[in-house]
Amino acid sequence: MGFEKKKLVLRKGVIKCSNNEILIRQGIRDKKSKIIRDDAKTNIIGRVYATFRVPTLVEDFLSQLKPEEKKDALDFLQLLYSMGWLVDENFNTLEEVNSFLKEIKLGIIYRGSNLKKILDSLGEFNFKEVSLWIEGKTKKDELTINNVRFFNEELTENSLKKFIDPLDFLVVILDEFSPNLLHSVNEQCLKRPLKWIGCYFNGSEVVITPLFVPGETVCYNETEIQLESVLSHRTEYFVYKESIKNGNLEGKDSYILSYNFLIGINLLLNIMINFLLTNKLLLKDRGVVINFDDLVIDYYDVLRLPKCPACNSESCDYTHVFL
């Protein structure tokens, strides 16, 4: 369909200042406001605003103009359309998002008992395929997402490689911290290479890793080393971490309150979806920690190590304890 055959309407946020000037602002605290001004004072801006506040065919609008006005009017309409402020009458933000995601094969490795909450958050998105590696108490008939591929093999180097091979992006979500699993995923994603992001709940906190792009960003190994380096009670931390590694933490699992779980998961998905849509890293080499007890959100920066034992395994004589 040619542009002139489209039925278009202005989105909310286009504000008329005069017949020759509009302000475009998405929200009250928006930092990306734009002013479009017609210095020639042709009044075309005012006429476009008056007409396209309701769905209107472009050709019907152009037919009302003088021949010498049509080119400038069409150029202005195409500018607004390219900016996303003049849209098709059936425009839907979710449909626009899904038009990008429909070619993406997403993988999720989840260890815990809240999978349904994750899939409920993902349910409105239409990925080409979602592959699930689940460890925890979840019934398949509770799952509410289309095009799901289940994966139930024991976690080994070969099975992990087999799982991630067809993927375009991987998400790792853990109800409890598991350095062994995170390092295993990091190793395979560096080899593949595969973009991924992870998060884990730990006591009263949720830790969201940086989004990892092999060869362009830090890796998980660099992230963990630098998170450990700033701890104030490092000895106790390593005792706790060794207990996790050796499977010596016994007793009843901690319960994660639903609203805390959803805050962490939805922030993670926001970072992931934004990257998949724009291919831009809003938080390059930066992660997020949310402390639910103190209601504090911290960002942490991770520096690339010149000789990271995970990224440069062939040229390094030392390794991290979990590699």
N, C-alpha and C positions, 0 to 999 in steps of 0.2 A: 504494500500500500504506500503510495506517495505521500509526502508530508502534507500536501494541501488537502488530502482526503481524510486526514486524521481529525477526530473530534477531541478537542483538548480543553483543559480547565486549569486555572491557576491553583497552586497549593496554598494553604494557609501560611502566612509568614511573608507574603508579598504585600507591602503597605504603600499606598499611594501618598506621595508628599505633594505633588502637583501634577499637572498634565504632562510635565516633561521630566519627572523625577520619581523614582520608586526606591524604597528601602526594602532589602531582603534580609530577614532575621528569623532564625529558627526557634529561638526561645529567649526568655527574658535575660538569661545570663550567657547568651551565645557570644562567642569571641570571633565569629566569622561573618559579621554583618557586611553587607555590600550595598552600595548606593549606585544606581544606574541613572545617569543624567543625559538628557538629549540637549546638547548645547545649541543645536540648530533650531530648537523650539518648534518642532513640527506638530506637537500634540499627539504623536502616534502612541507614546507611552500611555497617556491617559485613555485613549480609545481602546488600546489592548486591554487595559485594566478593566474598563467598564464592560467590555464584551465578554472576556474570558473568566469572569467570576462565576459563570455557569458554563457547562459543557457546550462548545460551539465548534462547528466545522471551520477549519482554516480557510477553505475556499469561499465559504459564505462571508467571512469577515473581509477577505481580500476583495470580494466583489463590490463591497460598499466604498472602496477607496478609489481615489483618482489614480490613473495609470502611473503618474510620476511618484506616487506614494508607495506603490506596492512592493518595490524591491526593498526599501528601508524597513517596511513593516514585516516582510517575510524574514529578513535578516534578524530582526529583533525577536520574532517568535522562535526562530531556530536557536538563537542564543539562550533564551529562557528554557527551551526544551533541553538543550545540551547541559544546562546547569541543573536540571531536575526540578525546576520550579514551575514549569508548564508541562503537564502530564496528560496521558490518555485518560479518558473519562472513567475507565475501569481500573485505573492504577491502584495497585495494592502493594504496600511496602514489603509484606511477606512474600508475595509472588515474585517481586523483583529480586529479593534475597535468594529465593529458591531457584530462580533461573540461573544463578551462579553456582549454587550448591549441587545441582542435579547431576553434575559430572564428577562429583567428589566421592571417593570411596573412603569412608571414615572407619577407623578402628578404635575400639574402647577396651582397655584392660581395666577391669574393676574387681577389687577385693573388698567385700563388705556385704551389708544387708540392706542397702538403700537404692538398689538399681532402679526400681520403678520410679523413684523421684528424678533420677537422671534422665530416664527415657521420657518421662512426662515433660521435662524441660526441652528435650530434643524433638518431641513429637510433632511440633508444627513445622519442622524443617524437613525438606525433601531431598535427602542425600541419595546418590545413585545406589549405594549399598552401605550398610552398617554392619561391621563385624564385631562380635562381642566375645570377649574372653572373660568368663565370669568365675569368680571364686567367692562363694557365699551362699546364703539361703535365698534363692529366687526361683519362683515357678515360671516356666516359660509362658503359661497361659495368662500371666499378669503383664506381660510385655505388650506395649502399645505402639510399636513403631514398625513401619513397613520395611521390606527388603532387608531383613536381618539374617546374618550368617552367624550361627553359634559355633563356638570353638571350645572344646572341653578337654583337650589333651593335657597331660602333665606338663608343667612348665620346664622346658629344657632349652638348650641353645638351639637345637634343630627345630623344635616346635615353635619357638618364638620367631625364628627366621621365616618359617612357613606361614605364620600368622601375618607378619607385617609385609611380606613380599608384594601382595596385590594392592596395598593401601596407598592413599595419597596423603593421609594425615592420621596421626595417632594421639589419643588422649589416654593418660593413665590416672586413675582416681583410686585412692586408697583410704579406707576408713581409719587405718593406722599406718604409721610410718614403716616402710620396708626398704631399707637401703639396698639389700640384695636385689630385689626386683627392679628398683630404679636404675641401678648400675647395669643390670642385664639388658634392660630396654635401651639404655644409653649406648651400650656397646653395639647392639644390633642396628640401631638407627644410624649410628655413625658409619657402619659398614654399608648400609643399604644404598645411599643415604636417604633418611626419611625425616620430615619435619614432625615435631611432637611437642606436647606440653603435658605437665603433670601437676597433680595437687594431692596433698595428704592432710588428714586431720590428725592433730597431735595434742592431746589434752584439751585445753581451752582455745587452741589456735587451729587455723587452717593455713597451710603454706602452699602458695601457688608458685611454681617454678617460672623462670623466664621461658618464653617460647623458643624452642631450640631449632635452629636451621643449620644443619651440618655444613661446616666450611665458612659460615658467615657470622655465627654467634658463639657465645660460650656453650659448653656442654654441661650435662648434669654433674659430672665429676668436679669441674671447676666451681659449680654452684655449691655443692655440699662442702667442699674444702673451705670455701670462704665464709659460709654460714657458720661452720664449726669454729673458725678462727676468732669470731667476735663473741663467743659465749663466755659468760662470766663464771659459770660453774662447769668447767670443761671436764674435770675428772668424773663428776657424777654423770655427765652426759655420755662419756665413753663407756661407763659401766652399764648404763641404760641401753646404749646402742649395741653393745656386745650381747646383752640379754636378748634383744630383738633378733640379732643375727643368729644366735644359737637356739632360738625358740624356747627360751627359758621364762618368758613372761606368761604366767598362768593366771587363771581366775576368770571372772566374768568380764566380757568385753564392755568397754565404756559405751554409753548410749549418746549418740549425737542428736541433739534437738533438731527437729525438722527444719525450723526456720534458719538455724545456723548452717545446716547442711546445704540448704537451697541458696543461701547467700554466697557460700564458697563456690558451689557448682555453677551458678549463673554468672558470677564474675569470670570464672574460667571460660565458660562458653562464650561470653561477650568478647574476651580477648581472642579466642580461636576464630569465631565467626568474622570478626572485624578483619583479621589477617587473611582469611580465605577469600573475602570479598575484595580487599584492596591490595593484597600482597605487600602490605606495609606493616612494619613492626612499631606499634605505638609505644611498647615498653621493651626496647632493644636491650638485651643483657640486664634486664631488671625484672624482679619478681615482687610478689605481694604477700604480706603476712597480716592476717586479721586475728586480733585477740578479742574473743567474744566476752570475756569477763570484764576487761577494761574498756571495751568499745574503742579500741585503737586500731587504725590501719597504717601499717608501715610499708614503705617501698624499700627494697634493698638492691643495690647495684652489684654486679658481678664483673670482675675484670678478667680478661683473657690471659691465661698463663702461657708464657713463651714455650714451656716444655710440659704441657699438660699430658700426663701419662695415658689418658684415654684418647685424646685427639691425635697424639703423636707417638703411638705405642712403638713404632719401629725405630724411633730415634731417641727413646728415653731408656735410661738404665734403672729407673725407679718406678714403682707403681703404688697406687692407693691400696689400702688394706682390702678393699672389696673387689679389686680388679684382677 
